[in-house]
Amino acid sequence: MTEYDYGNRPKPGDNILMRLGALAEQQVKAENKVAQSKALLEKDTEALRTIKEDALPQLMDEAGVEEVTTTGGIKISVKDIIRARIPKSNPEEAFRWLTENGHGGLITQTAKVSIGDDEMLHEFGCAMKELGVQFREEKSVHHSTLRAFVTEMLNKGVPIPFKPFGVFKQRSSTVERP
């Protein structure tokens, strides 16, 4: 049986309200335990990020090395990671730059349409404007596609504007156990 007792089917004479109350108490305890675990995970994740992206890279830079193996056999390496994300505040600047520089194929364009009934849906393709259907055009570039593109351009020495693409370099460490 697990830590939480879900009980069996009621038998004649069982007090259902007592059993319901007991299960409700178990649910509250389980919810509290999950919330505590999530909070601990967030705290531990932030501690890991601080070591991985701040402390170890800074110390490695101070030592002037990109890779080192400790006396205990642990291999530590640091590399730059490129991050990029088109800011929601002004995406048109990024889309314009991509298009003007021959990379418009990276842009995904979608249209969302609201249609009131089946008849309008049937006639949509032929008479969208006549039917007064409103739609919203959306453009995007998938974050991993953008990151790969920016990394490739920077590696080739192609100048790209950092601000429209939210580009920043991040140092990150990798630790390999023996």
C-alpha positions in Angstrom: 0.0 0.0 0.0 1.3 3.5 -0.7 1.7 6.4 1.7 -1.8 7.5 0.8 -4.5 5.0 1.7 -7.3 5.3 -0.8 -9.5 2.7 1.0 -11.7 0.0 -0.3 -15.4 0.1 -1.3 -17.6 0.9 1.7 -19.0 -2.0 3.7 -22.4 -2.0 5.4 -22.0 0.1 8.5 -18.9 2.1 7.3 -19.1 5.8 8.0 -18.7 7.4 4.5 -18.4 10.9 5.8 -15.4 9.9 8.0 -13.7 8.2 5.1 -14.4 11.2 2.8 -12.9 13.5 5.4 -9.9 11.3 5.8 -9.3 11.2 2.1 -9.8 15.0 1.9 -7.1 15.4 4.6 -4.8 13.1 2.6 -5.4 15.2 -0.5 -4.5 18.4 1.4 -1.3 16.8 2.7 -0.4 15.6 -0.8 -1.0 19.0 -2.3 1.1 20.7 0.4 3.9 18.1 -0.2 3.8 18.8 -4.0 3.9 22.6 -3.4 6.9 22.2 -1.1 8.7 19.9 -3.6 8.1 22.4 -6.4 9.5 25.3 -4.2 12.5 23.2 -3.4 13.1 22.3 -7.0 12.9 26.0 -8.1 15.4 26.9 -5.4 17.8 24.1 -6.4 17.4 24.9 -10.1 18.4 28.5 -9.4 21.4 27.4 -7.4 22.5 25.1 -10.3 22.0 27.9 -12.8 24.1 30.3 -10.7 27.0 27.8 -10.5 26.7 26.7 -14.1 26.3 30.1 -15.7 28.0 32.5 -13.3 30.4 31.0 -10.7 32.2 28.3 -12.7 32.5 30.3 -16.0 33.9 33.3 -14.0 36.4 31.2 -12.2 37.4 29.5 -15.4 37.9 32.9 -17.1 39.9 34.0 -14.1 42.1 31.0 -14.5 42.4 31.7 -18.3 41.2 28.2 -19.3 38.3 26.8 -21.4 38.7 23.3 -20.1 40.4 21.6 -17.1 40.4 18.2 -15.4 40.4 18.2 -11.6 42.6 16.0 -9.5 39.5 13.9 -8.9 39.0 13.3 -12.6 36.1 15.7 -13.1 36.4 17.4 -16.5 35.1 21.0 -16.6 34.6 23.0 -19.8 33.1 26.4 -20.5 31.7 27.6 -23.8 29.6 30.5 -25.1 26.0 29.8 -25.8 24.1 32.1 -28.1 20.6 33.0 -27.0 18.1 34.8 -29.2 14.4 35.7 -29.1 12.5 38.3 -31.1 11.1 40.7 -28.5 7.3 41.1 -28.5 7.7 44.8 -28.1 8.9 45.4 -31.7 9.0 42.2 -33.8 8.5 44.0 -37.1 12.1 45.3 -37.0 13.4 41.7 -36.8 11.0 40.5 -39.6 12.0 43.4 -41.8 15.7 42.7 -41.4 15.3 39.0 -42.1 13.3 39.7 -45.2 15.6 42.5 -46.5 18.6 40.3 -46.0 17.3 37.2 -47.8 16.2 35.2 -44.8 12.5 35.7 -45.0 12.0 31.9 -45.3 12.7 31.6 -41.5 9.5 33.5 -40.8 6.4 31.4 -40.2 3.2 33.2 -41.1 -0.2 32.1 -40.0 -3.7 33.5 -40.2 -6.4 32.8 -37.7 -9.9 33.2 -38.9 -13.2 33.4 -37.0 -16.1 32.0 -39.0 -19.7 32.0 -37.7 -21.3 29.0 -39.3 -20.8 26.1 -41.7 -22.2 28.0 -44.7 -19.6 30.8 -44.2 -16.9 28.2 -43.9 -17.9 26.6 -47.2 -17.8 30.0 -49.0 -14.8 31.3 -47.2 -12.2 30.5 -49.9 -14.1 32.4 -52.6 -15.6 35.3 -50.8 -13.7 36.1 -47.6 -14.0 39.9 -47.9 -17.6 39.9 -49.1 -18.5 37.8 -46.0 -16.9 40.3 -43.7 -14.8 37.6 -42.0 -12.1 39.1 -39.8 -8.7 37.5 -39.4 -5.5 38.2 -37.7 -2.1 37.6 -39.4 0.7 36.4 -37.1 4.4 36.1 -37.9 7.0 34.2 -35.9 10.3 32.5 -36.0 10.7 29.4 -33.9 13.2 30.1 -31.1 15.5 27.2 -31.9 15.5 28.1 -35.6 16.4 31.7 -34.6 19.1 30.6 -32.2 20.7 28.3 -34.9 20.5 31.1 -37.5 22.0 33.7 -35.3 24.8 31.3 -34.2 25.5 30.4 -37.8 25.7 34.1 -38.9 27.9 35.1 -36.0 30.2 32.1 -36.7 30.5 33.2 -40.4 31.2 36.8 -39.3 28.0 38.1 -40.8 27.0 41.3 -38.9 23.5 41.1 -37.5 21.7 43.5 -35.3 21.5 42.1 -31.7 18.6 44.2 -30.4 15.8 43.1 -32.8 16.7 39.5 -32.2 17.3 39.8 -28.4 20.8 38.2 -28.9 23.1 37.7 -26.0 26.0 35.4 -25.4 26.0 33.4 -22.2 28.9 31.5 -20.8 27.9 28.0 -19.5 29.9 25.2 -17.9 29.7 21.5 -18.5 30.9 19.0 -15.9 31.7 15.4 -16.8 32.2 12.9 -14.1 35.0 10.2 -14.6 
